Amino acid sequence: MRLTRHANYRFVVAGMAFVAVFAAIGLGRFGYSAILPSMKTALGLSGAVAGSLNSWNQVGYTIMVMVGGILASRFGARVVVTVGLVVTAGGMLLTGVASGLALIFAGRLITGVGNAMVLAPSIALMAAWFEPRRLGTASGVVPAGSSFALIMVGPVVPRVIAAGGDAGWRWAWYFFAATTLAIAVLAFAVSRDRPYSQRHVPAGTVRWSDIARITRSKRAWHLGFVYLCYGFAFLLFFTYFQQRLRDLGYSANTAGILFLILGAGGTLAMTWGRVSDSIGRGRTLAMVLTLGAACSVVFALWHSLIALAVAGGVFGLCGLSVPGLFGAACGDHFGARQAAASLGFVTAFMGIGQILGPYLGGALEDLSGSLTVSYLVSAGVFVVGAVAALLLRDRRPVSR
């Protein structure tokens, strides 16, 4: 196809990666927060169990995330992302049809496996298509796809649930699954692993020596720790976003509108990639994580609708930019060939944090009777991550 030979086809590839993340992360992972209140009521779940359902998503994610990066280096991001979207759709469908907790846990686990095959390869793919001076911007565009999903999820999911009656939460999962499967077909048709001009250049798969270099790298472990802090604090905040609003006395429609505001803020998150191209990844991450801490404090201590709406928008603006910043940081240090595998390695730390965050948040809710303590813990972990990020040295290459 002639279009794939054009130099600007890189923007098509970036757009397709944006849409893939919209489905896998925006619907598969973040959509859970919108469905959670109805699921929790229909199934009579405790706070800890509700949180652990999302933690099982992260178990699947963590199991697969590093493997997904290696597979993308071996078979290409196009194939791995397509398969990941199909697996994600299957996990959503199983979550919807499940008649008991065991199958719902399995559905969330499978969804997490699919998520891991989409996010890291999609972000790492940008290192093959964009030069270093634009890598942060391009890598920031891809995870913003999840923000676009939030804009749709906020107003749409409550209507789907209401139309479905007692089984409305199931129909929401069916809707997500069908949308994701359609996007999988589109991804295979549109995406490409590298520019047409490099079609005769051997791709160069990741070797065991490359994996050893990544796992021994102090830089990778440092990035991993910061990512763990982010994963813990971010998903704790996000999982209970709508429930916190409901607990404070706001209606489902109001909570949905604030969810939309959060998503709208996330559509601007790609601007942090451009900032990082100018001032460095570490300082940008520190700024973003500090803003995340401030938003968590607002949700813990303030009940004003205006304050909560502003915090939600700012949280979307800062929190949803982080995966792209880590993708750019890995591309800077490890190069295009090892970008997917290195991002997979550091993302495994994030997965561990996201396993622990929702569960601990729910357990603290059960113990204290509210989510106030949970959000204060989220703020504290954000601060720890921000301090660690400030210690990251800038590794952006001056030229390719």
C-alpha positions as CSV (number, residue, x, y, z in Angstrom):
1,M,0.0,0.0,0.0
2,R,1.5,3.3,-1.1
3,L,0.4,5.2,2.0
4,T,2.7,3.1,4.2
5,R,5.7,4.4,2.1
6,H,5.0,8.0,3.0
7,A,7.3,9.6,5.6
8,N,4.2,10.8,7.5
9,Y,2.9,7.3,7.9
10,R,4.5,7.5,11.4
11,F,1.6,9.6,12.5
12,V,-0.8,6.9,11.3
13,V,1.2,4.3,13.4
14,A,1.1,6.6,16.4
15,G,-2.7,7.1,15.9
16,M,-3.3,3.4,15.8
17,A,-1.2,2.9,18.9
18,F,-3.4,5.6,20.6
19,V,-6.6,3.7,19.6
20,A,-5.1,0.3,20.7
21,V,-4.4,1.8,24.2
22,F,-7.9,3.3,24.2
23,A,-9.3,-0.2,24.0
24,A,-6.9,-2.2,26.2
25,I,-6.2,0.2,29.0
26,G,-9.0,2.8,28.7
27,L,-11.7,0.2,28.5
28,G,-10.1,-3.0,29.8
29,R,-8.5,-1.5,33.0
30,F,-9.8,2.0,33.6
31,G,-13.4,1.1,32.6
32,Y,-13.5,-1.1,35.7
33,S,-13.8,2.0,37.9
34,A,-17.0,3.1,36.1
35,I,-18.5,-0.4,36.4
36,L,-17.3,-1.1,40.0
37,P,-20.2,0.6,42.0
38,S,-22.8,-1.5,40.2
39,M,-20.8,-4.7,40.3
40,K,-20.1,-4.2,44.0
41,T,-23.8,-3.7,44.8
42,A,-25.1,-6.5,42.5
43,L,-22.6,-9.1,43.8
44,G,-22.5,-7.8,47.5
45,L,-18.7,-7.3,47.4
46,S,-16.6,-5.9,50.3
47,G,-14.1,-3.1,49.7
48,A,-11.2,-5.5,49.9
49,V,-12.7,-8.0,47.4
50,A,-13.7,-5.2,45.0
51,G,-10.1,-3.9,45.1
52,S,-8.7,-7.4,44.7
53,L,-10.7,-7.8,41.5
54,N,-8.7,-5.0,39.9
55,S,-5.5,-6.4,41.5
56,W,-6.1,-9.6,39.6
57,N,-6.0,-7.5,36.5
58,Q,-2.6,-6.3,37.5
59,V,-1.5,-9.8,38.4
60,G,-2.1,-10.8,34.8
61,Y,-0.5,-7.6,33.6
62,T,2.6,-8.2,35.7
63,I,3.0,-11.8,34.6
64,M,2.9,-10.9,30.9
65,V,4.4,-7.3,30.7
66,M,8.1,-8.2,30.4
67,V,7.3,-11.2,28.2
68,G,5.2,-8.9,26.1
69,G,8.1,-6.6,25.5
70,I,10.4,-9.5,24.5
71,L,7.7,-11.0,22.2
72,A,7.3,-7.6,20.5
73,S,11.1,-7.6,19.9
74,R,10.8,-11.1,18.4
75,F,7.6,-11.0,16.4
76,G,6.9,-7.3,16.0
77,A,4.6,-5.0,17.8
78,R,1.9,-5.3,15.2
79,V,1.3,-9.0,15.9
80,V,1.7,-8.8,19.6
81,V,-0.6,-5.8,20.0
82,T,-3.3,-7.4,17.8
83,V,-3.2,-10.7,19.9
84,G,-3.2,-8.6,23.1
85,L,-6.4,-6.8,22.0
86,V,-8.1,-10.1,21.2
87,V,-7.1,-11.5,24.6
88,T,-8.3,-8.4,26.3
89,A,-11.7,-8.7,24.6
90,G,-11.9,-12.3,25.8
91,G,-11.2,-11.3,29.4
92,M,-13.9,-8.6,29.3
93,L,-16.4,-11.1,27.9
94,L,-15.6,-13.6,30.6
95,T,-16.0,-11.0,33.3
96,G,-19.4,-10.2,31.9
97,V,-20.7,-13.7,31.6
98,A,-19.2,-15.1,34.8
99,S,-21.7,-16.4,37.4
100,G,-19.3,-16.5,40.3
101,L,-16.3,-14.7,41.8
102,A,-13.8,-17.4,40.6
103,L,-14.6,-16.7,36.9
104,I,-14.7,-13.0,37.4
105,F,-11.2,-13.2,38.9
106,A,-10.2,-15.2,35.9
107,G,-11.7,-12.7,33.5
108,R,-9.8,-9.8,35.2
109,L,-6.6,-11.9,35.1
110,I,-7.0,-12.6,31.4
111,T,-7.8,-8.9,30.7
112,G,-4.6,-8.0,32.4
113,V,-2.5,-10.4,30.3
114,G,-4.0,-8.8,27.2
115,N,-3.3,-5.2,28.5
116,A,0.4,-6.1,29.0
117,M,0.6,-7.2,25.3
118,V,-0.7,-3.8,24.2
119,L,0.6,-0.9,26.3
120,A,4.4,-1.4,26.4
121,P,4.8,-2.5,22.8
122,S,2.7,0.3,21.6
123,I,4.7,2.9,23.4
124,A,8.1,1.3,22.6
125,L,7.1,1.2,18.9
126,M,7.5,5.0,18.8
127,A,11.3,4.7,19.2
128,A,11.4,3.0,15.8
129,W,9.4,5.8,14.1
130,F,10.5,9.0,15.8
131,E,13.8,10.7,16.4
132,P,15.0,11.4,20.0
133,R,14.1,15.1,20.0
134,R,10.4,14.1,19.3
135,L,10.3,10.8,21.2
136,G,8.9,12.2,24.4
137,T,6.1,13.9,22.5
138,A,5.2,10.8,20.4
139,S,5.4,8.5,23.4
140,G,3.1,10.8,25.3
141,V,0.4,10.6,22.6
142,V,0.0,6.8,22.8
143,P,-1.1,6.4,26.5
144,A,-3.4,9.4,26.0
145,G,-5.7,6.9,24.3
146,S,-6.8,5.7,27.7
147,S,-7.9,9.3,28.5
148,F,-10.1,9.4,25.4
149,A,-11.8,6.2,26.7
150,L,-12.5,7.9,30.0
151,I,-14.4,10.7,28.2
152,M,-16.6,8.0,26.6
153,V,-16.9,5.8,29.7
154,G,-18.0,8.6,32.0
155,P,-21.3,9.4,30.3
156,V,-21.9,6.1,28.4
157,V,-21.4,3.4,31.0
158,P,-24.1,4.7,33.4
159,R,-26.6,4.7,30.5
160,V,-25.7,1.1,29.5
161,I,-25.9,-0.1,33.0
162,A,-29.3,1.6,33.5
163,A,-30.7,0.2,30.3
164,G,-29.5,-3.3,31.3
165,G,-31.3,-3.4,34.6
166,D,-29.9,-5.8,37.2
167,A,-27.5,-7.2,34.6
168,G,-26.5,-3.7,33.4
169,W,-22.9,-4.1,34.6
170,R,-22.6,-7.3,32.4
171,W,-23.8,-5.5,29.3
172,A,-21.2,-2.8,29.9
173,W,-18.5,-5.5,29.7
174,Y,-20.1,-6.9,26.5
175,F,-20.0,-3.5,25.0
176,F,-16.3,-3.1,25.9
177,A,-15.4,-6.5,24.5
178,A,-17.1,-5.9,21.1
179,T,-15.4,-2.5,20.7
180,T,-12.0,-4.0,21.6
181,L,-12.3,-6.9,19.1
182,A,-13.2,-4.4,16.3
183,I,-10.1,-2.4,17.1
184,A,-7.9,-5.5,17.1
185,V,-8.9,-6.1,13.4
186,L,-8.1,-2.5,12.6
187,A,-4.7,-2.6,14.4
188,F,-3.6,-5.6,12.3
189,A,-4.6,-3.9,9.1
190,V,-3.1,-0.5,9.8
191,S,-0.1,-0.8,12.1
192,R,3.5,-1.4,10.9
193,D,6.6,-2.3,12.9
194,R,9.0,0.1,11.2
195,P,9.2,2.6,8.4
196,Y,9.0,1.3,4.8
197,S,12.5,2.7,4.2
198,Q,13.9,0.2,6.7
199,R,12.1,-2.8,5.3
200,H,15.3,-4.4,4.1
201,V,17.2,-3.8,7.3
202,P,17.2,-6.8,9.7
203,A,15.0,-6.1,12.6
204,G,17.4,-7.3,15.2
205,T,15.8,-9.3,18.0
206,V,16.6,-9.0,21.6
207,R,19.3,-11.4,22.7
208,W,19.8,-12.9,26.2
209,S,22.8,-10.6,26.6
210,D,20.5,-7.7,26.0
211,I,18.1,-9.0,28.7
212,A,21.0,-9.4,31.0
213,R,22.1,-5.8,30.4
214,I,18.6,-4.5,31.2
215,T,18.2,-6.5,34.4
216,R,21.7,-5.5,35.6
217,S,21.1,-1.8,34.8
218,K,20.9,0.5,37.8
219,R,19.0,2.9,35.6
220,A,16.3,0.2,34.9
221,W,15.9,-0.6,38.6
222,H,15.8,3.1,39.5
223,L,13.1,3.7,36.9
224,G,11.3,0.5,38.1
225,F,11.1,1.9,41.7
226,V,9.6,5.2,40.6
227,Y,7.2,3.3,38.4
228,L,6.2,1.0,41.3
229,C,5.4,4.1,43.4
230,Y,3.3,5.5,40.6
231,G,1.5,2.2,40.0
232,F,0.5,1.8,43.6
233,A,-0.7,5.4,44.1
234,F,-2.3,5.9,40.8
235,L,-4.5,2.8,40.7
236,L,-5.5,3.2,44.3
237,F,-6.7,6.7,43.5
238,F,-8.3,5.7,40.2
239,T,-10.0,2.4,41.3
240,Y,-12.1,4.2,44.0
241,F,-12.6,7.4,42.1
242,Q,-16.4,7.0,41.5
243,Q,-17.0,5.2,44.7
244,R,-15.4,8.0,46.7
245,L,-17.7,10.5,45.0
246,R,-20.7,8.3,45.7
247,D,-19.6,8.0,49.4
248,L,-19.5,11.8,49.6
249,G,-23.1,11.9,48.6
250,Y,-22.8,12.7,44.9
251,S,-25.1,11.0,42.4
252,A,-24.0,8.5,39.7
253,N,-24.5,11.1,37.0
254,T,-22.3,13.6,38.9
255,A,-19.7,11.0,39.4
256,G,-19.8,10.2,35.7
257,I,-19.3,13.9,34.8
258,L,-16.3,14.1,37.0
259,F,-15.0,10.9,35.4
260,L,-15.4,12.6,32.0
261,I,-13.5,15.6,33.4
262,L,-10.7,13.3,34.5
263,G,-10.6,11.9,31.0
264,A,-10.6,15.3,29.4
265,G,-7.6,16.3,31.5
266,G,-5.9,13.1,30.3
267,T,-6.3,14.1,26.6
268,L,-3.8,17.0,27.4
269,A,-1.4,14.6,29.2
270,M,0.6,14.2,26.0
271,T,2.0,17.8,26.6
272,W,4.2,16.4,29.4
273,G,6.1,14.4,26.8
274,R,7.0,17.7,25.1
275,V,8.0,19.1,28.4
276,S,10.3,16.2,29.1
277,D,11.9,16.7,25.7
278,S,12.9,20.1,27.0
279,I,13.7,19.7,30.7
280,G,14.4,15.9,31.0
281,R,12.4,12.8,32.0
282,G,13.2,12.8,35.7
283,R,12.3,16.4,36.5
284,T,9.1,16.0,34.5
285,L,8.2,12.8,36.3
286,A,8.8,14.6,39.7
287,M,6.4,17.4,38.7
288,V,3.7,15.0,37.6
289,L,3.9,12.8,40.7
290,T,3.8,15.8,43.0
291,L,0.6,17.0,41.3
292,G,-0.8,13.4,41.8
293,A,-0.1,13.7,45.5
294,A,-1.9,17.0,45.7
295,C,-4.9,15.5,44.0
296,S,-5.0,12.6,46.4
297,V,-4.9,15.0,49.3
298,V,-7.9,16.9,47.9
299,F,-9.9,13.7,47.5
300,A,-9.0,12.7,51.1
301,L,-9.8,16.0,52.8
302,W,-12.0,18.2,50.7
303,H,-15.7,17.5,49.9
304,S,-16.4,20.6,47.7
305,L,-17.6,19.6,44.2
306,I,-15.5,22.3,42.6
307,A,-12.4,21.2,44.4
308,L,-13.0,17.5,43.5
309,A,-13.7,18.4,39.8
310,V,-10.4,20.4,39.6
311,A,-8.5,17.6,41.3
312,G,-10.0,15.1,38.9
313,G,-9.0,17.1,35.9
314,V,-5.5,17.7,37.1
315,F,-5.1,14.0,38.0
316,G,-6.0,13.1,34.5
317,L,-3.6,15.7,33.1
318,C,-0.7,14.4,35.2
319,G,-1.4,10.7,36.0
320,L,-2.2,9.5,32.5
321,S,1.1,11.0,31.1
322,V,3.4,8.7,33.1
323,P,3.6,5.6,30.9
324,G,4.7,7.7,27.9
325,L,7.4,9.3,30.0
326,F,8.8,6.0,31.0
327,G,8.6,4.8,27.4
328,A,10.7,7.8,26.3
329,A,13.1,7.3,29.2
330,C,13.7,3.6,28.1
331,G,14.1,4.7,24.5
332,D,16.7,7.3,25.5
333,H,18.8,4.8,27.5
334,F,18.4,1.5,25.8
335,G,17.7,2.5,22.2
336,A,15.0,1.4,19.8
337,R,16.0,-2.3,19.6
338,Q,15.8,-2.8,23.4
339,A,13.0,-0.2,24.0
340,A,10.2,-2.8,24.2
341,A,12.0,-5.2,26.4
342,S,13.4,-2.5,28.8
343,L,10.0,-0.9,29.1
344,G,8.5,-4.3,29.8
345,F,11.0,-4.8,32.6
346,V,10.4,-1.5,34.4
347,T,6.6,-1.8,33.8
348,A,6.7,-5.1,35.8
349,F,7.4,-2.9,38.8
350,M,4.4,-0.7,38.0
351,G,2.3,-3.9,37.8
352,I,3.4,-4.9,41.3
353,G,2.4,-1.5,42.6
354,Q,-0.9,-1.7,40.9
355,I,-1.5,-5.2,42.5
356,L,-0.9,-3.8,46.0
357,G,-2.6,-0.4,45.7
358,P,-6.3,-1.3,45.1
359,Y,-6.2,-4.1,47.6
360,L,-4.6,-2.0,50.4
361,G,-7.0,0.8,49.6
362,G,-10.0,-1.5,50.0
363,A,-8.6,-3.1,53.1
364,L,-8.0,0.4,54.7
365,E,-11.6,1.3,53.8
366,D,-12.9,-1.8,55.5
367,L,-10.9,-1.0,58.6
368,S,-11.6,2.7,58.8
369,G,-15.1,2.9,57.3
370,S,-14.1,5.4,54.6
371,L,-11.6,6.0,51.9
372,T,-10.0,9.0,53.5
373,V,-7.0,7.1,54.8
374,S,-6.6,5.2,51.5
375,Y,-6.3,8.5,49.6
376,L,-3.8,9.9,52.1
377,V,-1.7,6.8,51.6
378,S,-1.9,7.3,47.9
379,A,-0.6,10.9,48.4
380,G,2.4,9.7,50.5
381,V,3.5,7.1,47.9
382,F,3.2,9.7,45.1
383,V,5.6,11.9,47.1
384,V,8.1,9.1,47.6
385,G,8.1,8.5,43.8
386,A,8.6,12.2,43.1
387,V,11.7,12.4,45.3
388,A,13.1,9.3,43.6
389,A,12.3,10.7,40.1
390,L,14.3,13.9,40.9
391,L,17.4,11.7,41.4
392,L,17.1,10.3,37.8
393,R,19.9,11.7,35.5
394,D,18.9,12.9,32.1
395,R,20.0,10.4,29.4
396,R,18.5,12.0,26.3
397,P,20.9,11.6,23.4
398,V,21.9,14.8,21.6
399,S,21.6,13.2,18.2
400,R,20.8,9.9,16.7
